[in-house]
Amino acid sequence: MAQPTNTQFAVGVHLLTLLAGTPGEWQDSQYLAGSPATNAAHVRRILGRLREAGLVRSQPGPRGGWMLEREAAEIDLALVWLAVNGEDPVLGVHVPQPDCHVGQRVHRNLLALDRRARDAMLAELARTTVADVLREDAAA
């Protein structure tokens, strides 16, 4: 099976689901890093983006950590995608040579396709919340 080159979205969903499973409890990044099998620094980078988007909050110190800022049912996966990936393209669109007319046309058309694909993907992701992911009976 092909592996995606950027797993930050999946790790972000994983982290939010872990936090949703322990509402009202602070979880440290070392603990959170264990479940998705990554390192605490990577987890903090992703959680920092989720915090900027208002999805989680943090508290420094020995009794601190991370917890959800909103209810899990209020966090749809499109919000997670946007927090982690921002306006990055979904497709791997290259930049052509400036004097290549074919390349310029291909680039414009692929960018338009990328926007449509991104819009469709975000619409689909918006249909699922972190609460849905947390449920064991959620259909894939």
Summary of the structure (lengths in Angstrom):
residues: 140
radius of gyration: 17.7
end to end distance: 17.5
largest distance: 59.2
contacts: 368
relative contact order: 0.16
helix: 53%
strand: 8%
